[in-house]
Amino acid sequence: MRAVLALLLLVSVQGCSSGANRGDRPKNLVFICVDTLRSDFLGAYGADPSNSPNLDAFAAESIVFDNAHSHASWTLPSFASVLTSLYSSTHGCWDFNSRLSADFETLVEVFQAAGFETHGVASHVYFNEEYGLQQGFDSFDDELAKKRTEGGWVQITSPKVTEKAESWLQAKSFDSNPFLLWVHYFDPHVPYLPHGAANLEEAQATPAIAAYKSEIRFTDEYVGRLLQTLKDEGHAEDTVVVFLSDHGEAFGEHPGIKKHSYSLYGEEIRIPLMMRVPGLAPRRVPGFVRNVDLRPTLLELFGLKPKNKYTTGVDLRGAMEGADHTSPALVSEIRLKQGHHTNALLDGRWKLIENVSRGGYELYDLEVDPGEQRDLVGERPEVVERLGKELRERIAVAEMLSRKFEGGGEPNLTPEEVEHLKEIGYGGD
């Protein structure tokens, strides 16, 4: 237990507390997020043919994390963890009746306090003000994050998201304050809308996958336009650009699971993560990293110090500069759907999945079985016992830490809004 406490409690992020006198540190930060995006569907991660020429070009200029994982397999808890560097057992974002408490200090709030102008654009309902993810933004364009029951709701949003982000960038002057811009795309999400299948045979044989790929190609086009605008406006040379997804997607790789938010298998929690950092050479980072590592890494890059020093993340700058890196184990958690309360621990080559709802474990050796098809729970009981103990201890510490924060309450959802969330995958059993 002592080792777990050492990993999880009071990791202090060092640096100055303001944006002044930051020397040769990067000036600006841009997040580009694409919802429900599997890394293995991008050319930069091995997809052939590629669905993502613009992101592939961005990868060639960036530090690419080959083995990045998310804390959760759906949007709200995943981004709550990115912003706080804490797990759901601490921040409490378990289901669509959850809200991130204002008692947590988000990554954006740290930048805002340091004098950065902070702006967000999103088209996902979880970036609606009610869910708490807008904390720290001076302004947030959530016109496209409407609930389906509201007037003006639209289903295809990537063109408008890019247009809104471009307009904001084009209004920036070079002598203005440093900025943080958050841009979130939603289109590769259920229900998939085909924008032209890769080929007719593919569309007929696997219509869901074909439509998903076409959504990725469609969104990639608009991400490419945004990246070009960043260059055209003269911001590329002094801006850190982070590209990531909140989670992946399932297409039946495991029996009965054809969407995200149902499990913690790799197809749902392995994510693309790339960072273009001024002054750092492009490279591939093969080692395992976690979405909770982003916050401490970025705070160190910019020399910022948070008020709240609780974190489960670690600084990745050494890995970004070519040093060997070993991340602590990742805890993943979901409790969204009835019968799907599941926890997982990724520790080196081993992955343990605990089915809390039904009881029992699954164990996979990711070195020889990255697709998690051969359950070794009966063959390696000593590994199950060791990892099970560590998983319980880590969650217990995260739960203890939650007592230091006030609860976030619940968003005000009508029955119609709840039904819409179920329609796009956030309900059922």
C-alpha positions in Angstrom: 0.0 0.0 0.0 2.9 2.4 0.8 4.2 2.1 -2.8 0.8 2.9 -4.2 0.4 5.9 -1.9 3.8 7.2 -3.1 2.7 7.0 -6.7 -0.7 8.6 -6.2 -0.5 11.2 -3.5 0.9 14.8 -3.6 3.0 14.7 -6.8 4.0 18.3 -7.0 4.4 20.0 -10.4 7.3 22.4 -10.2 7.7 25.7 -12.0 6.6 29.3 -11.9 3.0 30.3 -11.1 2.6 32.9 -13.8 3.1 33.3 -17.5 5.7 36.1 -17.0 9.4 35.6 -17.7 8.9 32.2 -19.2 12.0 32.6 -21.4 12.2 30.3 -24.3 9.2 28.2 -23.3 6.4 27.8 -26.0 3.9 30.6 -26.0 0.6 29.0 -26.9 -1.2 25.7 -26.5 -3.8 24.1 -28.8 -5.7 20.9 -28.1 -7.3 19.1 -31.1 -9.5 16.3 -30.0 -11.4 13.8 -32.2 -14.1 11.8 -30.4 -14.2 8.0 -30.5 -11.0 7.7 -32.6 -9.1 4.4 -32.6 -5.4 4.9 -33.2 -5.1 1.8 -35.4 -7.5 3.4 -38.0 -4.9 6.1 -38.7 -2.1 5.8 -41.1 0.4 7.2 -38.5 -0.5 4.1 -36.4 -0.3 1.6 -39.2 -3.6 1.7 -41.0 -3.1 0.7 -44.7 -4.5 2.3 -46.7 -4.6 5.4 -44.5 -7.8 7.2 -43.6 -6.0 10.3 -42.4 -3.5 12.0 -44.7 -3.5 15.3 -42.8 -3.0 13.7 -39.4 -0.3 11.5 -40.9 1.5 14.6 -42.0 1.1 16.1 -38.5 2.5 12.9 -37.0 5.7 13.3 -39.1 6.3 16.7 -37.4 5.4 15.4 -33.9 6.2 13.2 -31.0 3.9 10.2 -31.5 3.0 8.0 -28.5 2.6 4.6 -29.9 1.0 3.1 -26.8 -1.3 5.7 -25.2 -4.3 4.7 -23.2 -7.3 6.4 -21.7 -8.7 6.1 -18.2 -12.2 5.4 -19.5 -14.0 4.3 -22.6 -16.4 7.2 -22.9 -16.1 11.0 -23.1 -17.0 12.6 -19.8 -14.7 10.6 -17.4 -11.9 10.5 -20.0 -11.7 14.3 -20.4 -12.4 14.9 -16.7 -9.2 12.8 -16.2 -7.2 14.6 -18.8 -8.1 18.0 -17.2 -7.6 17.0 -13.6 -5.0 14.1 -13.9 -7.3 12.1 -11.5 -9.4 9.0 -11.9 -13.2 8.6 -11.8 -12.9 7.2 -8.2 -11.7 10.7 -7.3 -13.5 13.1 -9.7 -16.7 11.1 -9.6 -17.8 11.4 -13.3 -19.4 8.0 -13.6 -22.5 8.4 -15.8 -24.5 11.0 -17.7 -25.9 12.3 -14.5 -22.4 13.3 -13.4 -20.8 16.7 -13.4 -17.2 17.7 -12.8 -17.1 19.6 -9.5 -15.8 23.2 -9.6 -13.7 22.2 -6.6 -11.2 20.5 -8.9 -8.6 22.7 -10.6 -8.5 21.8 -14.2 -5.5 22.2 -16.6 -7.3 25.1 -18.3 -7.8 26.9 -15.0 -4.0 26.7 -14.3 -3.3 28.3 -17.7 -6.0 30.9 -17.2 -4.5 31.9 -13.8 -1.1 32.3 -15.5 -2.5 34.9 -17.9 -3.4 32.8 -20.9 -6.5 33.7 -22.9 -8.5 30.4 -22.9 -11.1 29.5 -25.5 -13.0 26.3 -26.5 -15.0 25.1 -29.4 -16.9 21.7 -29.2 -19.8 19.8 -30.7 -20.2 17.2 -28.1 -23.0 17.5 -25.5 -20.6 16.7 -22.7 -19.0 20.0 -23.4 -22.2 21.7 -22.6 -21.8 24.0 -19.6 -23.9 21.7 -17.4 -21.2 19.0 -17.2 -18.4 21.1 -15.8 -15.7 20.6 -18.5 -15.8 24.3 -19.3 -14.1 25.3 -16.1 -11.3 27.8 -16.8 -12.3 28.9 -20.2 -12.7 32.7 -20.7 -15.0 31.9 -23.6 -16.5 28.7 -24.9 -18.4 28.3 -28.1 -20.8 25.4 -27.4 -23.4 26.3 -30.0 -22.8 22.9 -31.7 -22.9 21.1 -28.3 -26.6 21.4 -28.1 -28.8 18.7 -26.8 -30.9 17.0 -29.5 -34.1 18.5 -27.9 -32.8 22.0 -28.4 -33.4 24.0 -31.5 -30.4 24.2 -33.9 -29.0 20.8 -33.2 -27.1 19.4 -36.2 -25.6 16.0 -36.8 -22.5 16.8 -39.0 -20.4 19.4 -37.2 -16.7 19.2 -38.3 -17.0 22.0 -40.9 -18.5 24.4 -38.4 -16.1 23.4 -35.6 -13.2 24.3 -37.9 -14.8 27.5 -39.1 -15.4 28.7 -35.5 -11.8 27.8 -34.4 -10.3 29.5 -37.5 -12.3 32.7 -36.9 -11.1 32.9 -33.3 -7.4 32.3 -34.4 -7.7 34.9 -37.2 -8.8 37.5 -34.6 -5.7 37.0 -32.5 -2.9 39.5 -32.8 0.8 38.7 -32.3 1.1 41.1 -29.4 -1.8 39.6 -27.5 -1.6 37.4 -24.5 -0.6 33.8 -24.9 -3.6 31.5 -25.5 -5.0 28.1 -24.9 -7.4 26.9 -27.6 -9.4 23.7 -27.2 -11.1 22.2 -30.3 -13.2 19.1 -30.1 -14.6 17.2 -33.1 -17.4 14.7 -32.8 -18.2 13.2 -36.2 -16.6 9.8 -35.9 -19.2 8.9 -33.3 -22.4 6.7 -33.4 -24.5 7.0 -35.5 -21.9 6.8 -38.3 -22.7 8.8 -41.5 -20.8 7.6 -44.6 -19.1 10.4 -46.5 -18.2 8.0 -49.3 -17.0 4.5 -48.5 -13.4 3.6 -49.3 -14.7 1.2 -51.9 -18.0 -0.5 -52.7 -16.8 -3.9 -51.6 -15.9 -2.6 -48.2 -19.2 -0.7 -47.8 -21.2 -3.9 -48.5 -19.1 -6.2 -46.4 -18.7 -4.1 -43.3 -21.0 -1.1 -43.5 -20.4 0.0 -39.9 -16.6 0.0 -40.3 -16.8 1.5 -43.7 -18.9 4.4 -42.5 -16.6 4.9 -39.5 -13.6 5.1 -41.8 -15.4 7.6 -43.9 -16.2 9.7 -40.8 -12.4 9.7 -40.0 -11.5 10.8 -43.5 -14.1 13.5 -43.4 -12.9 14.8 -40.0 -9.3 14.6 -41.0 -9.9 17.0 -43.8 -11.1 19.7 -41.4 -8.4 19.0 -38.9 -6.0 19.6 -41.7 -7.6 22.9 -42.5 -7.3 24.0 -38.9 -3.6 23.0 -38.7 -3.0 25.0 -41.9 -4.8 28.1 -40.5 -2.5 27.8 -37.4 0.5 28.1 -39.8 -1.0 30.7 -42.0 -1.7 32.9 -38.9 1.9 32.6 -37.8 1.3 30.6 -34.6 2.8 27.3 -35.6 6.4 28.2 -34.5 5.6 29.1 -30.9 2.6 26.8 -30.2 2.4 23.3 -28.7 -0.3 21.3 -30.5 -1.7 18.3 -28.7 -3.8 15.8 -30.8 -5.7 13.1 -28.9 -8.9 11.1 -28.7 -10.9 10.5 -25.6 -11.4 6.7 -26.4 -11.7 4.2 -29.2 -14.5 2.1 -30.6 -15.5 -1.5 -30.6 -16.6 -3.5 -33.7 -17.2 -6.9 -32.2 -13.6 -7.8 -31.4 -15.0 -9.2 -28.2 -18.4 -11.0 -28.2 -21.4 -8.7 -28.0 -19.5 -5.4 -27.8 -20.0 -3.3 -30.9 -19.7 0.2 -29.4 -17.6 2.0 -26.9 -18.4 2.5 -23.2 -19.2 -1.2 -22.7 -15.7 -2.5 -21.8 -12.1 -1.7 -21.1 -10.5 -3.7 -23.9 -7.8 -2.1 -26.0 -10.1 -1.2 -28.9 -12.0 1.1 -26.5 -9.2 2.6 -24.3 -6.1 2.7 -26.6 -6.0 6.2 -28.1 -3.9 8.3 -30.6 -1.7 10.9 -28.8 0.6 13.2 -30.7 2.4 16.4 -29.6 4.1 18.9 -31.8 6.4 20.9 -29.6 8.6 23.8 -30.7 12.3 22.9 -30.2 11.7 19.1 -29.8 12.5 16.8 -32.7 9.8 14.4 -34.0 10.1 10.9 -32.7 8.1 7.8 -31.8 7.7 6.9 -28.1 7.1 3.2 -27.9 6.5 3.0 -24.1 3.2 2.9 -22.4 1.7 6.3 -21.4 -1.7 7.4 -20.0 -4.0 10.3 -20.6 -3.6 11.4 -17.0 0.1 12.1 -17.8 -0.8 15.0 -20.1 -1.6 17.6 -17.4 1.7 17.4 -15.5 3.7 17.2 -18.8 2.1 20.4 -20.2 2.5 22.3 -16.9 6.2 21.4 -16.9 6.6 22.4 -20.5 5.1 25.8 -19.9 6.6 26.3 -16.4 3.3 26.6 -14.6 2.5 25.5 -11.1 -1.1 24.5 -10.0 -2.6 25.3 -6.7 -3.9 21.8 -6.4 -0.9 19.4 -6.4 -2.9 16.1 -6.3 -2.2 14.1 -9.5 -2.0 10.5 -10.7 0.0 11.6 -13.8 3.8 11.8 -14.4 5.9 14.1 -16.5 6.6 12.7 -20.0 9.2 15.2 -21.1 12.0 12.7 -20.7 10.3 10.3 -23.1 9.6 13.1 -25.5 13.4 13.8 -25.6 14.3 10.2 -26.2 14.9 8.9 -22.7 13.7 5.5 -21.6 10.3 5.8 -19.9 8.2 3.5 -17.7 4.8 4.9 -16.7 3.1 3.7 -13.5 0.2 1.3 -14.0 -3.0 2.7 -15.5 -6.3 2.3 -13.7 -9.3 2.3 -16.0 -12.9 2.4 -14.7 -16.4 2.4 -16.1 -19.8 2.3 -14.3 -22.0 3.8 -17.0 -24.3 1.0 -18.0 -26.2 -1.5 -15.8 -24.2 -4.7 -15.6 -21.0 -3.1 -16.9 -19.2 -1.9 -13.7 -15.7 -2.8 -14.7 -12.2 -1.9 -13.5 -8.8 -2.6 -15.2 -5.2 -2.4 -14.4 -2.5 -2.1 -17.1 0.9 -2.8 -15.6 3.8 -3.5 -18.0 3.0 -6.6 -20.1 -0.1 -7.5 -18.0 -3.6 -6.4 -18.1 -6.1 -7.4 -15.5 -9.9 -6.7 -16.0 -12.2 -7.0 -13.0 -15.9 -7.5 -13.8 -17.4 -6.0 -10.6 -21.0 -6.5 -11.7 -20.7 -10.2 -12.4 -17.6 -11.1 -10.3 -14.4 -12.5 -11.6 -11.3 -11.5 -13.5 -9.7 -11.7 -17.0 -5.9 -11.6 -17.5 -4.1 -10.9 -20.7 -0.4 -10.9 -21.6 -0.3 -7.9 -24.0 3.2 -8.7 -25.3 2.0 -11.9 -27.0 -1.7 -11.2 -27.1 -2.3 -7.5 -27.8 -5.8 -8.2 -29.0 -6.7 -9.6 -25.6 -8.2 -12.9 -27.0 -6.6 -15.5 -24.6 -7.7 -15.2 -21.0 -4.9 -16.5 -18.7 -6.8 -16.1 -15.5 -6.7 -19.8 -14.8 -3.1 -20.2 -15.9 -1.4 -17.4 -13.9 -3.2 -17.2 -10.5 -0.2 -15.5 -8.9 -0.3 -12.7 -11.4 -4.1 -12.3 -10.9 -3.6 -12.1 -7.1 -0.8 -9.6 -7.3 -2.5 -7.3 -9.8 -5.9 -7.7 -8.1 -4.4 -6.5 -4.8 -2.7 -3.5 -6.6 -5.9 -2.6 -8.4 -7.9 -2.6 -5.1 -5.3 -0.5 -3.4 -5.1 2.1 -6.2 -8.8 2.5 -6.3 -9.0 2.8 -2.5 -6.4 5.6 -2.6 -8.4 7.4 -5.3 -11.5 7.1 -3.3 -9.8 8.5 -0.2 -8.6 11.4 -2.3 -12.1 12.1 -3.5 -13.1 13.1 0.1 -10.9 16.2 -0.3 -13.2 17.6 -2.9 -16.8 18.8 -2.9 -19.2 16.9 -5.2 -20.3 18.3 -8.5 -24.0 17.6 -8.3 -26.0 16.5 -11.3 -26.8 18.2 -14.6 -30.5 19.1 -15.2 -31.6 16.5 -17.9 -35.1 16.1 -19.2 -36.4 12.5 -20.0 -36.0 13.4 -23.7 -32.4 14.4 -23.2 -31.6 11.2 -21.4 -33.2 9.2 -24.2 -31.0 11.0 -26.8 -27.9 10.1 -24.8 -29.0 6.5 -24.8 -29.6 6.7 -28.6 -26.0 7.7 -29.2 -24.6 4.9 -27.0 -24.7 6.1 -23.4 -27.4 3.8 -22.1 -28.5 0.2 -22.2 -27.1 -2.9 -20.5 
